[in-house]
């Protein structure tokens, strides 16, 4: 299970709406606690795809390295990534599956239709990379600190 605050959900949705009709992307930073992924911060990343940013995203390895280093300096980890799907469902595409290289990490996808975020789901890549499994999203109660 992944835990997001209402503010974090809203930040992901807002990012998707701002970059529409292109895909947005970013990091889910937090810690594992009692078997749950508790997100402390969502951090925007740049979509480096120049050939097809409407239906693909790419976070540069340097940006991943910097985000990981900054998270670890705060005793946190990158627990996953988020991205948007303009005008399609919030579920992984075949392309997402074929290019995902982070088994066990959470991939939050927000569907943005006609510029408005309408659906958000979380997925975990299976260890063998063959599929994504749905992961429940729970809301962190206000004042719980993410």
Secondary structure, 3 states (H helix, E strand, C coil): CEEECHHHHHHHHHHHHHHCCCCCEEEEEEEEECCEEEEEEEEEECCCCCCCCCCCCCCCHHHHHHHHHHHHHCCCEEEEEEEEEECCCCCCCHHHHHHCCCCCCEEEEEEEECCEEEEEEEEEECCCCCCEEEECEEECCCCCCC
